[in-house]
Amino acid sequence: FTTTATIRVVPFIAQKVMDINAISINVRTTAASTEVRLGIYNDNGLGYPETLIVDAGTVTTTTAGQRSICASGCTTTGNANLPKRIQPGLYWLALNNNSIAFTAWGFNVANMNPVTGFPNTTTVRQVGWTVANSYAALPTLFPSAAAAMTAVPAPVIGVRIQE
């Protein structure tokens, strides 16, 4: 990721009622004293994140591999905000990092097809949003004036569904 204190969101489509009981990233290159905050926003009906559904908390990026947040049995446990029930629809998985010294798995934007109805041409593929925001708890309302994520790797943010 190329900047700190920046929220990046990527779309997630829930096709049924789901209970999300974990959220995670996969750290490739570690760095001392770094962490990532993860969460989920709902969509405003126009392809833009709106209200925070869950601020799941943080995972450290000082160890490589899958870093997960959940109520129990994960890298970071004891999160009272999970599991979280969501209804079918479009959601936005959010990441905010406090350092650019680490790397995490990301999607190559040039090879992605947007799923939210954004223009898809050979030169521009909008696959998410990015907006400067202090590194702290995720804001209740997603900040306005975010830029389209078109040229940087889109973060791979995973969720685990409780069955």
Salt bridges, closest charged atoms under 4 A:
ASP19 OD1 - ARG85 NE 2.79
ASP55 OD1 - ARG37 NH1 2.81
